[in-house]
Amino acid sequence: MVPPHTFEGRRWSPITHVLVTLVCRDGRVIDTVREHVWMHAWRRSNQLTSAIAGDVYSVTPHGWTGVMDQRAGFTPRTRPALQAVSQPE
């Protein structure tokens, strides 16, 4: 998916990708421990590739937010969980 980070001649190959993670879950539009675990996991995972770790975004039925940039919005958002509704008799 991402090319390796190689030494070419006198310099390292250029960075060609930014890795972004989406965490789709229920709940409020805030960053939680789940998103910070992903941030920690990505911190060193890209060192042998031509990519840098981007942000981790939470997407919920109420909207979205980024962990590092603190932006947020109402769309895109996930669909709320479907619930069974009984018919009145």
JOGI-V391486 format. One record per run of one state. SS is the DSSP state (a for helix, b for strand, c for the rest). FROM is the first residue (numbers start at 0). LEN is the number of residues. If there is no record, write none. Layout:
[[SS,FROM,LEN] [SS,FROM,LEN]]
This chain:
[[c,0,3] [b,3,1] [c,4,2] [b,6,2] [c,8,2] [b,10,2] [c,12,4] [b,16,8] [c,24,8] [a,32,11] [c,43,5] [b,48,1] [c,49,1] [b,50,10] [c,60,2] [b,62,4] [c,66,5] [b,71,2] [c,73,16]]
